[in-house]
Amino acid sequence: MPASKFGYTLSEPRVIDYEANNRQIAEYIFEHEPTFRLCIECGACAATCTAGQFMTFSLRELNVLLKRGENDIPRQRIKNCMFCGKCILVCPRGVNTRSVIFHAREAFRKTEGYERL
Amino acid sequence: MGKVVVIGGGVSGLEAAGQLARMGYRVTVTEKEDKTGGNVKNWYHLFPDRRDSKEIIEYLNKLTDHPDIQILTGKEITEISSDNGKFNVKSSDGTILEADAVVVATGFELFDSRRKEEYGYGIYDNVITSADLERMFRSGEVRLVNGKVPERAGFIHCVGSRDEKVGNYYCSKLCCVTAVKQAIEIQEKIPSLKTFCFYMDMRMGGAYYEELYREAQEKYGITFIRGKVSEISVNINGRLVVKAEDTLAGRPLRMELDMVVLMVGTEMPEGNLKLAALSSLKCGENRFFKPADNHFGSNLSGRKGIFYAGCCVAPMNITESISHARAAVSEVVNYLKTK
C-alpha cells in the first residue's frame, strides 16, 4: 500500500552521495573540453545568459551539479541553452562554456540516448 | 654603537639580527627551542614557487654567521624590564641579558587541531595536519597508517582560523595557498589520487597564488568544493566520511576519503601572552602583539626601544616577514642614533 494512504509523504534524501553518484558526464566533458576544470563558480555566465532571463537555466549551477554527478537537473535544463555564446565572452577563467554545454549534451546522448535537439 | 637583543630565532629574528650586525651593532638572539629556524624548519617546500625550505635556513644561517652575533638556544624570555633606557631581558632560566634596544620576533605557533574535536585529529589515524604532511613529503612517502597508498585525499581549509568557536576571528592567510601547494605536491607524488579541497573562501591574496590555484585545477585536476566540513567519522570499511554543505550546489554532501589534511591556522603562542603581560606590551583582539600604528608604526611597540618584527604582530608569509624584519632594523638604528 502506498505510504500516502496513511496520510504521510516520503521525502527523497537531498544529500549529494558522492559514492553513489555517476560522474561519467563530467568525465566526458573534462576529456573533450578541459577548460571545464577551470570554472570557479563566479556565475558571470549565468548573469549574462539570455535563456536564464526567461527559463530556469544557470550554467554555473549545471557545472557544479555535473561535477558532483547530480545529472538529473542538468539533463532536463541543458536543453534551454540557445548556443548564443555570450557566456564565453564574460568568463574570467577562459572556460569555453558553449563547448561545455555542447559536450554535456553529447555525453547525455551517447551514454543515455539523450535526443539531439 | 649599542647592543640589541632579538627575541626569537625564526625568519624575522635571524633576518633582523643579520642586518643589525652588518650595520655594526652587537646582537644576541635568543631562541626557546634548541635549534633556530622557527616554523620554517619544519616545512618541506614553500609556496608559491615550491622552493625547498632548506634554502631559507641556509640563507639565514649564512646571514647570521657573524662575529657580532651571539645565538642562545633553549632560552625562553619571560620579561623585558627597563631602567634609564637600558633593558633587562629576563629568561626562564633566571639569566638576564642587558640591551640598549630589543627586537621582539617571537612569531606564531600552529593551531592545535585537537581543539576541533569534530575533525578527529588524534582520534582517527588518517586525519593529519598540514605540518604532518610536510614531514611526510620530507620523508619521501605519503602513505596511510596501514602503509597503503591513499586513493582519495581531502584538504580542509580554515582549521582554527575564521572560527569563533575556537576564539579566532582572523584569517591566518597562509593556509589557503599552502593547501593548493600541498594538493599539487600530493598529486605529483601519487598521480592516481583524487584530491578535494573544502574551502570557505579561496584567499589567494599574494603574488602568483591565483596562478597556482589555476594550475591546481587545470594541470592537476584538483576539485575545489565550497563548504566547511562539519564533521568527520569513520564507516564500517574504515574509510573517513566527511559531511559538508556543498554551498554552490545548495545541497548537503557526503563523501568518503582515505586521508584528510587539516589546514591549521596560526596563533599567538601562550608564552608570548605572558611576556606581553609582564612587559606592559599590548595585544590586539587577535591576541598577537598590537603595534603602535597599523600603517606607520607596525614595528613600534608603544614602549620606546622595544620593536616588533614578523609574525608576532600578525600572520605573514616569509617574504613579508623578511621585509618587516628589515623595517624593524631601520627603526632600531634610528632609535639608537637619536637616543
Contacts between the chains, C-beta under 8 A, distances in Angstrom:
chain1	res1	chain2	res2	distance
A	14	B	251	5.6
A	14	B	252	6.2
A	15	B	251	6.9
A	15	B	252	4.6
A	15	B	253	6.7
A	15	B	254	5.4
A	16	B	246	5.9
A	16	B	249	6.4
A	16	B	251	5.1
A	16	B	252	6.8
A	16	B	253	4.3
A	16	B	254	7.1
A	17	B	254	5.7
A	18	B	253	6.5
A	18	B	254	6.5
A	18	B	255	3.9
A	18	B	256	7.3
A	19	B	254	7.8
A	19	B	255	7.2
A	19	B	256	5.7
A	30	B	221	7.4
A	34	B	218	7.3
A	35	B	218	8.0
A	37	B	217	4.8
A	37	B	218	5.8
A	37	B	221	6.1
A	38	B	214	6.6
A	38	B	217	5.5
A	38	B	218	5.8
A	40	B	202	7.7
A	40	B	224	7.7
A	41	B	226	7.0
A	41	B	248	4.8
A	60	B	248	7.7
A	61	B	248	8.0
A	61	B	249	7.5
A	64	B	246	7.1
A	64	B	248	4.6
A	64	B	249	4.8
A	65	B	249	5.9
A	67	B	223	6.9
A	68	B	246	6.6
A	68	B	249	6.1
A	68	B	253	7.0
A	70	B	249	6.9
A	70	B	251	7.6
A	93	B	214	7.4
